[in-house]
Amino acid sequence: MSSKVSWFILSLFVVMMTVVGIIAFDNLASSLIFGLGVGGIFGWIFSKKSKVKE
């Protein structure tokens, strides 16, 4: 079973959304939840490698 997710892009989205969460929220827990939640979801969506039909 091979992984179809680019882990670098996924981790990059999580870090970027965590930084945005720190800027947007005053609470550290809220910013971490926002970063992991939103960054994980969007990172997973954008980092999935599409299947190429041959």
PEBEL-V185750 format. One record per helix or strand of 2 or more residues. SS is the DSSP state (helix for helix, strand for strand). FROM is the first residue (numbers start at 0). TO is the last residue. Records with the same first field share a line. If there is no record, write none. Layout:
SS->FROM-TO / FROM-TO
This chain:
helix->6-23 / 27-46
